[in-house]
Amino acid sequence: MNENLTHAYVHLLADVHFAGFAPAFTLSQCDSEAPANRRMPIASVVRCTCKKTELMRHFHNKVELSDNDVKYVVVEKGQNFRIEFNKVDKQFDKYPVSQGIKLWLNRCRLIIDNVVVPIDRIIIWHSEEKKETKKTNEHSHFFTDDFITFQVTETVDENPNIGIFNVWTFDQKRCYEFAGESFIEETKKKDKTIFKAGHGLTKNRQQTIEFELKKENKCT
């Protein structure tokens, strides 16, 4: 892209680049399969009506998902975790882009920064601006410029887990996931897991966000 592109054109480029995108899927169909079988079909529309009637729609255009799209963490009741942003690109071709981490809860519930989260779709946005948590019947949005902590308060049945993947938006209205050239990789270390990911407009698996997940103490 050249330097004369307008901000509006960047939004248009995203829509064109992700042409044929489908409404964001629901991960509920993977409950009995994850993490053993990580390929999940597209299902229903996901919409997030945020504060002041702001509408955020979630889209992706990948028909099948693989290990390059979503990672899983098996959890137990009582475990405490910390997610910390290490590096986040705030621009794409000189235009603002917001990036975050989406957590999809499978057979578990969380408390995040002492806030009880009653739903299973959570986005943690990297934001230097202090914002209040936004809650809807579809998503909970949290905002931080460094780290956030959470505790697993409930688990049900076998293999409770959290799906983890990257999301991004150019206008705070359209949230993309599993689109274009997006990817996520993980490196497991002794005391934490480091995730490196790239949003859908990247080429050659260019990293645009890095974060880490650390278990703070064993469950009791």
C-alpha positions as CSV (number, residue, x, y, z in Angstrom):
1,M,0.0,0.0,0.0
2,N,1.2,3.5,-0.6
3,E,1.3,6.4,1.8
4,N,-1.6,8.2,0.1
5,L,-4.2,5.7,1.2
6,T,-7.0,7.1,3.4
7,H,-8.0,5.6,6.7
8,A,-11.4,4.7,5.3
9,Y,-9.6,2.9,2.5
10,V,-7.8,0.7,5.0
11,H,-11.2,-0.4,6.3
12,L,-12.3,-1.1,2.8
13,L,-9.1,-3.0,2.1
14,A,-9.8,-5.2,5.1
15,D,-13.3,-6.0,3.8
16,V,-12.1,-6.7,0.3
17,H,-9.1,-8.7,1.5
18,F,-11.4,-10.8,3.6
19,A,-14.0,-11.1,0.8
20,G,-16.3,-14.0,1.3
21,F,-15.9,-13.8,5.0
22,A,-18.5,-15.6,7.1
23,P,-20.0,-14.4,10.4
24,A,-17.9,-15.5,13.3
25,F,-18.5,-19.0,14.4
26,T,-19.4,-20.4,17.7
27,L,-16.9,-22.7,19.3
28,S,-19.6,-24.6,21.2
29,Q,-19.4,-27.4,18.7
30,C,-15.7,-28.1,19.6
31,D,-16.5,-28.6,23.3
32,S,-16.4,-32.4,23.1
33,E,-13.4,-32.4,20.7
34,A,-10.9,-29.8,21.9
35,P,-8.0,-30.0,22.2
36,A,-7.9,-33.5,20.6
37,N,-9.6,-32.4,17.4
38,R,-9.0,-28.7,16.8
39,R,-10.9,-28.3,13.5
40,M,-14.2,-26.5,13.9
41,P,-16.9,-25.6,11.5
42,I,-18.5,-22.2,11.0
43,A,-21.8,-21.8,12.8
44,S,-23.8,-18.7,13.8
45,V,-23.6,-14.9,13.7
46,V,-21.9,-13.4,16.8
47,R,-22.8,-9.8,17.6
48,C,-21.7,-7.7,20.5
49,T,-23.9,-4.7,21.4
50,C,-21.6,-2.6,23.5
51,K,-22.0,0.5,25.6
52,K,-24.0,3.4,24.1
53,T,-25.6,0.9,21.6
54,E,-22.3,0.5,19.7
55,L,-22.4,-2.6,17.6
56,M,-19.4,-4.7,17.0
57,R,-19.6,-7.6,14.5
58,H,-17.2,-10.4,14.5
59,F,-16.1,-12.0,11.2
60,H,-13.8,-14.6,9.8
61,N,-13.3,-16.3,6.4
62,K,-11.6,-19.6,7.2
63,V,-13.8,-22.6,6.6
64,E,-11.7,-24.9,8.8
65,L,-9.4,-24.1,11.7
66,S,-6.1,-25.7,12.5
67,D,-3.3,-25.5,15.0
68,N,-2.2,-22.3,13.3
69,D,-5.5,-20.5,14.2
70,V,-6.3,-21.4,17.8
71,K,-4.5,-22.8,20.8
72,Y,-6.0,-24.5,23.8
73,V,-5.2,-24.5,27.5
74,V,-6.7,-27.2,29.7
75,V,-7.7,-25.7,33.0
76,E,-8.7,-26.8,36.5
77,K,-11.0,-25.1,39.1
78,G,-9.0,-22.8,41.4
79,Q,-6.1,-22.1,39.0
80,N,-4.9,-18.5,38.7
81,F,-3.4,-17.1,35.5
82,R,-1.8,-14.0,34.2
83,I,-1.9,-12.8,30.6
84,E,0.7,-10.1,29.8
85,F,1.2,-8.3,26.5
86,N,4.9,-8.2,25.4
87,K,4.7,-6.5,22.1
88,V,1.7,-5.1,20.1
89,D,1.8,-3.3,16.7
90,K,-0.5,-0.3,16.9
91,Q,-0.4,0.6,13.2
92,F,-0.7,-1.1,9.9
93,D,0.8,0.9,7.0
94,K,0.7,4.0,9.2
95,Y,-3.0,3.5,10.1
96,P,-4.3,2.6,13.6
97,V,-5.2,-1.0,14.4
98,S,-6.3,-2.4,17.7
99,Q,-5.4,-5.9,18.6
100,G,-6.5,-8.2,21.3
101,I,-6.8,-11.8,22.6
102,K,-10.0,-13.7,22.5
103,L,-10.7,-16.4,25.1
104,W,-13.4,-18.9,24.4
105,L,-14.4,-20.8,27.5
106,N,-15.3,-24.4,27.1
107,R,-16.9,-25.9,30.2
108,C,-15.4,-23.4,32.6
109,R,-16.1,-19.9,34.1
110,L,-13.7,-17.1,35.1
111,I,-13.2,-14.1,37.4
112,I,-11.1,-11.5,35.6
113,D,-9.4,-8.8,37.7
114,N,-12.0,-9.5,40.4
115,V,-14.9,-9.2,37.9
116,V,-17.2,-12.2,37.6
117,V,-17.7,-13.1,33.9
118,P,-21.0,-14.9,33.3
119,I,-20.5,-15.6,29.6
120,D,-18.0,-17.6,27.6
121,R,-16.7,-15.1,25.0
122,I,-14.1,-12.7,26.3
123,I,-11.8,-10.3,24.5
124,I,-8.8,-8.7,26.2
125,W,-7.9,-5.6,24.1
126,H,-4.5,-4.0,24.3
127,S,-5.3,-0.4,25.0
128,E,-3.3,2.5,26.4
129,E,-6.5,4.3,27.1
130,K,-8.2,3.4,30.3
131,K,-11.7,2.0,29.5
132,E,-14.4,0.4,31.6
133,T,-15.2,-3.2,31.0
134,K,-18.0,-3.6,28.5
135,K,-20.4,-6.4,29.1
136,T,-23.1,-7.8,26.8
137,N,-25.0,-11.1,26.5
138,E,-22.5,-12.1,23.8
139,H,-19.0,-10.8,24.8
140,S,-17.2,-9.3,27.7
141,H,-14.5,-6.7,26.7
142,F,-11.6,-5.9,29.0
143,F,-8.9,-3.3,28.3
144,T,-5.3,-3.1,29.5
145,D,-1.9,-1.9,28.3
146,D,0.2,-4.4,30.2
147,F,-1.4,-7.5,31.9
148,I,-4.6,-8.9,33.3
149,T,-5.2,-11.8,35.8
150,F,-8.0,-14.3,36.0
151,Q,-9.1,-17.3,38.1
152,V,-10.9,-20.4,37.0
153,T,-14.0,-20.5,39.3
154,E,-16.0,-23.3,37.8
155,T,-15.5,-26.3,35.7
156,V,-18.0,-28.9,34.3
157,D,-17.5,-32.4,33.0
158,E,-14.3,-33.6,31.4
159,N,-11.5,-31.6,29.7
160,P,-12.5,-28.0,30.6
161,N,-10.4,-25.7,28.4
162,I,-9.9,-22.2,27.0
163,G,-9.5,-21.5,23.3
164,I,-7.0,-18.7,22.7
165,F,-6.7,-16.7,19.5
166,N,-5.9,-13.2,18.2
167,V,-8.5,-10.6,17.1
168,W,-8.1,-7.1,15.6
169,T,-10.2,-4.1,14.4
170,F,-9.5,-0.9,12.4
171,D,-12.7,1.0,13.4
172,Q,-14.0,-0.6,16.7
173,K,-17.0,-1.8,14.7
174,R,-15.8,-4.8,12.8
175,C,-13.7,-7.3,14.7
176,Y,-11.8,-9.8,12.6
177,E,-10.7,-13.3,13.7
178,F,-9.4,-16.2,11.6
179,A,-9.2,-14.1,8.4
180,G,-6.7,-13.6,5.6
181,E,-3.1,-14.6,6.6
182,S,-3.8,-14.6,10.4
183,F,-2.0,-17.1,12.6
184,I,-1.0,-17.9,16.1
185,E,2.0,-19.8,17.4
186,E,3.0,-20.9,20.9
187,T,6.2,-21.7,22.7
188,K,5.9,-23.5,26.0
189,K,8.5,-22.8,28.7
190,K,8.9,-24.0,32.2
191,D,6.6,-21.5,33.9
192,K,4.7,-19.9,31.0
193,T,3.6,-20.1,27.4
194,I,4.5,-17.4,24.9
195,F,2.1,-16.7,22.0
196,K,3.1,-14.9,18.8
197,A,0.4,-14.0,16.3
198,G,-0.3,-12.0,13.2
199,H,-3.5,-10.3,12.0
200,G,-5.0,-11.1,8.6
201,L,-3.3,-8.4,6.5
202,T,0.2,-9.7,7.3
203,K,2.4,-11.5,4.8
204,N,4.8,-14.3,5.3
205,R,3.6,-14.9,8.9
206,Q,4.7,-11.5,10.0
207,Q,4.2,-11.2,13.8
208,T,2.0,-8.3,15.0
209,I,1.3,-9.3,18.6
210,E,3.1,-11.2,21.3
211,F,1.7,-12.1,24.7
212,E,2.3,-14.7,27.4
213,L,0.2,-16.8,29.7
214,K,1.5,-17.8,33.1
215,K,0.0,-20.0,35.7
216,E,0.5,-18.1,39.0
217,N,-0.1,-20.9,41.4
218,K,-1.4,-24.5,41.4
219,C,-5.0,-25.1,42.2
220,T,-6.0,-26.0,45.7
